[in-house]
Amino acid sequence: MKKSTLDYLENEKKFRGRLLSYTVIASYHECLEKQHLKEIADQLTKEGFKPEEFRLVEIPIDGVYTVERAYEKAGTDFFTADFVNGDIGFSYTTEKCDKNGYNCFPCDTIKESMKLTEC
């Protein structure tokens, strides 16, 4: 994604707990969060998931989104998407830190993020 002239809305409550369906995302006013959530939904679709089965749990900082599977599998499938310089990326969190004190690491896909996330 190319750098946009849109800004962050910076109101997590507008997005938190909402499903990542294209209909829900289309209802948002234009902002970077809307663009990012659409890209996350697109990636879910690309990897064989249904975006409407996932919901946004948290936006801990601008450009970072924690998402979980909703409904009957709620709380079992988590992933983190982040946008650095306008590009989507994914990461996973481990219970133990590495030798440098980090426990959050980049990965390539949503599936990989869900598989490797420990906490």
Backbone bond lengths (Angstrom), bond angles and torsions (degrees), N, CA, C in turn:
res aa  C-N    CA-C-N  psi(-1)  N-CA   C-N-CA  omega(-1)  CA-C   N-CA-C  phi
1 M - - - 1.436 - - 1.514 109.00 -
2 K 1.295 117.31 134.04 1.453 122.29 178.05 1.524 109.61 -77.51
3 K 1.319 115.55 153.25 1.457 121.06 178.57 1.524 108.87 -58.05
4 S 1.321 115.12 136.64 1.456 121.46 -174.68 1.515 111.17 -108.15
5 T 1.319 115.79 159.67 1.460 120.27 174.39 1.520 110.48 -87.68
6 L 1.340 117.33 -4.32 1.457 120.98 177.59 1.521 110.16 -72.65
7 D 1.317 115.54 154.59 1.455 121.65 177.44 1.519 109.99 -110.75
8 Y 1.338 115.18 165.96 1.448 120.11 171.86 1.515 109.21 -72.34
9 L 1.311 116.02 140.99 1.458 121.40 175.87 1.529 109.79 -73.36
10 E 1.340 115.81 -29.59 1.463 123.33 178.57 1.521 112.30 56.14
11 N 1.325 116.01 42.75 1.454 121.54 175.06 1.521 107.12 -137.96
12 E 1.325 114.93 82.44 1.463 121.12 -175.22 1.528 111.94 -54.75
13 K 1.330 117.73 -32.17 1.466 120.66 -177.33 1.529 112.34 -61.41
14 K 1.314 118.55 -25.52 1.468 121.22 177.96 1.526 111.85 -67.72
15 F 1.333 116.94 -23.25 1.458 121.68 -172.99 1.525 113.66 -114.07
16 R 1.325 117.22 -33.69 1.465 122.34 -173.06 1.529 111.45 -58.25
17 G 1.335 115.43 133.43 1.452 121.72 178.38 1.517 114.73 83.28
18 R 1.314 117.24 -5.63 1.469 120.79 -178.40 1.525 110.47 -87.22
19 L 1.314 115.39 146.73 1.460 121.00 177.83 1.517 110.66 -70.66
20 L 1.319 116.00 155.54 1.466 121.39 -179.50 1.526 111.94 -93.15
21 S 1.327 116.81 30.53 1.467 119.63 176.87 1.523 108.72 -70.25
22 Y 1.304 115.20 151.39 1.462 119.73 179.93 1.528 111.05 -63.07
23 T 1.321 117.81 -31.89 1.463 121.16 178.87 1.524 110.43 -65.31
24 V 1.327 116.76 -46.09 1.464 120.66 178.94 1.525 109.97 -62.99
25 I 1.321 116.83 -47.09 1.469 120.70 -178.74 1.522 110.52 -61.04
26 A 1.327 118.12 -40.29 1.471 121.41 179.90 1.525 111.99 -62.70
27 S 1.326 117.69 -23.97 1.466 120.55 -177.74 1.528 113.27 -77.17
28 Y 1.323 118.06 -12.39 1.463 121.27 -179.11 1.523 110.77 -76.55
29 H 1.338 115.81 151.06 1.460 120.62 171.66 1.520 108.20 -69.11
30 E 1.311 116.83 156.64 1.463 120.70 -179.18 1.532 110.24 -63.04
31 C 1.327 115.74 124.38 1.453 123.29 177.56 1.532 107.15 -165.49
32 L 1.325 116.30 169.11 1.462 119.05 -179.36 1.525 111.93 -64.20
33 E 1.336 117.50 -36.51 1.458 118.73 178.32 1.528 110.82 -58.50
34 K 1.330 117.49 -41.74 1.462 120.62 179.28 1.530 110.30 -60.56
35 Q 1.325 116.87 -46.60 1.465 119.99 178.79 1.526 111.08 -61.02
36 H 1.328 116.42 -44.10 1.459 120.63 -178.65 1.532 111.15 -64.62
37 L 1.328 116.95 -44.42 1.464 119.76 -179.46 1.524 111.03 -63.98
38 K 1.325 117.20 -35.03 1.471 119.71 176.12 1.530 110.00 -65.38
39 E 1.316 117.67 -41.88 1.465 120.02 177.98 1.517 111.81 -64.05
40 I 1.339 117.01 -37.44 1.462 120.42 176.79 1.529 109.09 -64.78
41 A 1.327 117.63 -44.31 1.473 121.36 177.60 1.527 110.43 -60.94
42 D 1.326 117.01 -41.36 1.466 120.93 177.69 1.526 110.98 -61.15
43 Q 1.334 116.91 -42.41 1.468 120.64 -179.82 1.520 110.18 -67.94
44 L 1.333 117.74 -39.97 1.467 119.89 175.30 1.527 110.07 -56.32
45 T 1.327 116.48 -47.28 1.462 121.36 179.62 1.527 110.38 -60.81
46 K 1.313 116.61 -45.41 1.462 121.99 -179.46 1.529 111.70 -58.99
47 E 1.349 116.58 -34.53 1.458 120.58 -178.36 1.531 112.91 -91.06
48 G 1.351 117.15 8.11 1.454 121.06 173.83 1.519 115.61 91.35
49 F 1.322 117.68 11.36 1.457 121.90 177.55 1.521 110.07 -96.98
50 K 1.322 116.40 165.44 1.463 122.51 173.32 1.529 107.31 -103.42
51 P 1.334 118.71 114.20 1.462 120.98 -177.44 1.528 113.82 -54.36
52 E 1.330 116.57 -33.98 1.460 120.00 -178.08 1.533 112.79 -68.45
53 E 1.326 117.77 -6.17 1.461 121.96 176.32 1.530 112.06 -94.13
54 F 1.330 117.07 4.06 1.456 121.57 -179.30 1.517 109.99 -124.29
55 R 1.339 115.17 150.67 1.461 120.31 177.94 1.519 110.04 -133.28
56 L 1.303 114.02 152.90 1.458 120.82 177.51 1.518 108.89 -77.36
57 V 1.322 116.42 126.70 1.455 121.35 179.52 1.521 110.40 -93.35
58 E 1.334 116.33 -42.24 1.453 119.19 -172.25 1.525 110.44 -161.37
59 I 1.315 115.08 150.36 1.464 122.98 167.26 1.525 104.86 -119.27
60 P 1.351 117.67 87.77 1.468 119.34 -174.43 1.530 113.78 -64.13
61 I 1.318 116.56 -36.47 1.469 122.34 173.19 1.519 107.25 -145.78
62 D 1.316 116.98 161.79 1.462 119.83 179.54 1.521 110.75 -52.31
63 G 1.338 115.62 129.39 1.457 121.36 175.81 1.519 115.35 86.99
64 V 1.340 117.91 2.90 1.460 121.33 178.04 1.526 107.67 -122.52
65 Y 1.333 115.92 129.28 1.458 121.97 -174.03 1.525 110.02 -130.07
66 T 1.328 116.28 125.17 1.457 121.93 174.30 1.518 107.13 -101.20
67 V 1.322 115.64 127.37 1.455 122.17 -173.35 1.529 108.39 -127.15
68 E 1.345 116.44 144.47 1.460 120.53 174.87 1.515 109.95 -131.80
69 R 1.326 114.62 158.08 1.458 119.90 173.97 1.524 107.35 -71.55
70 A 1.308 116.72 137.33 1.462 122.35 -179.27 1.528 110.22 -94.65
71 Y 1.297 115.88 178.45 1.458 124.94 173.56 1.519 112.56 66.95
72 E 1.331 117.49 -135.59 1.461 120.82 -169.98 1.523 113.96 -65.36
73 K 1.310 117.73 -20.86 1.463 120.49 178.72 1.524 111.54 -105.84
74 A 1.323 116.85 18.17 1.469 121.16 -178.79 1.526 110.09 -53.87
75 G 1.314 115.05 136.68 1.449 120.67 177.55 1.508 115.19 82.15
76 T 1.332 118.40 1.32 1.463 119.70 -178.52 1.525 113.18 -105.23
77 D 1.301 117.99 -33.83 1.465 121.31 -178.26 1.518 109.46 -116.79
78 F 1.333 115.66 107.78 1.462 122.34 177.59 1.516 109.00 -114.64
79 F 1.328 115.87 150.25 1.453 119.84 168.07 1.519 109.13 -151.32
80 T 1.310 114.97 160.44 1.460 121.59 178.72 1.516 108.86 -121.56
81 A 1.323 114.97 128.61 1.462 121.56 174.79 1.523 107.08 -113.56
82 D 1.315 115.84 142.12 1.462 119.44 178.23 1.519 109.73 -140.23
83 F 1.305 114.22 150.86 1.462 121.32 -179.05 1.512 108.80 -117.76
84 V 1.327 115.28 116.42 1.457 122.16 177.93 1.517 106.97 -118.80
85 N 1.309 116.76 123.92 1.466 121.99 -177.03 1.524 111.54 54.09
86 G 1.348 116.30 33.88 1.455 121.33 176.50 1.516 115.70 83.61
87 D 1.335 117.55 -2.74 1.470 121.39 -178.71 1.518 110.67 -101.73
88 I 1.338 116.22 137.78 1.459 120.76 178.61 1.522 110.53 -76.13
89 G 1.324 114.58 140.51 1.455 121.77 175.64 1.515 108.74 -144.77
90 F 1.302 116.28 171.68 1.453 121.03 -178.71 1.516 108.86 -134.18
91 S 1.329 115.49 157.85 1.461 119.93 179.07 1.512 109.55 -149.01
92 Y 1.321 115.09 167.78 1.453 121.47 176.93 1.522 108.39 -135.59
93 T 1.334 115.02 157.18 1.457 121.75 -178.04 1.523 109.10 -120.22
94 T 1.327 115.71 134.77 1.455 121.51 178.16 1.523 109.91 -107.97
95 E 1.326 116.26 162.21 1.460 120.15 178.05 1.516 111.35 -72.78
96 K 1.326 117.33 -38.16 1.457 121.55 -179.09 1.520 110.29 -99.25
97 C 1.298 115.19 148.50 1.471 121.49 177.65 1.529 109.41 -88.32
98 D 1.326 114.96 155.74 1.455 119.78 174.72 1.533 108.90 -79.54
99 K 1.325 116.85 -175.87 1.472 120.94 -176.51 1.526 112.75 -63.45
100 N 1.332 117.29 -18.18 1.466 121.36 178.90 1.530 112.97 -96.53
101 G 1.333 116.18 2.31 1.450 120.49 177.50 1.516 115.22 88.98
102 Y 1.335 117.74 10.91 1.458 121.85 179.92 1.530 111.18 -96.97
103 N 1.321 115.30 146.28 1.467 118.88 173.20 1.528 111.53 -133.04
104 C 1.316 117.30 17.13 1.459 123.25 177.85 1.525 107.88 -125.43
105 F 1.353 115.44 124.72 1.456 120.03 -171.52 1.528 111.21 -133.26
106 P 1.323 117.75 145.39 1.471 120.68 179.04 1.520 111.71 -72.53
107 C 1.336 115.01 151.61 1.463 121.70 172.91 1.528 107.29 -147.23
108 D 1.328 116.66 175.95 1.465 120.67 -169.97 1.522 116.17 -95.03
109 T 1.337 117.59 -24.73 1.461 119.11 -172.22 1.529 111.80 -139.07
110 I 1.317 115.26 165.45 1.460 121.22 173.88 1.528 109.12 -63.92
111 K 1.318 117.33 -44.49 1.471 120.48 179.94 1.519 111.14 -57.21
112 E 1.319 116.66 -43.33 1.456 120.65 179.63 1.534 110.50 -66.00
113 S 1.322 117.05 -41.11 1.461 121.15 178.05 1.524 110.74 -60.10
114 M 1.338 117.15 -45.91 1.467 120.68 179.28 1.522 111.47 -64.33
115 K 1.313 117.03 -41.85 1.468 121.37 -177.47 1.525 111.97 -65.80
116 L 1.331 116.70 -38.98 1.466 120.60 -173.31 1.520 114.77 -92.63
117 T 1.328 118.32 -16.62 1.464 120.96 -178.56 1.521 109.82 -67.36
118 E 1.340 115.32 125.87 1.456 121.45 -179.82 1.526 112.67 -103.97
119 C 1.303 117.23 -23.93 1.464 119.18 -177.28 1.523 110.55 -150.14
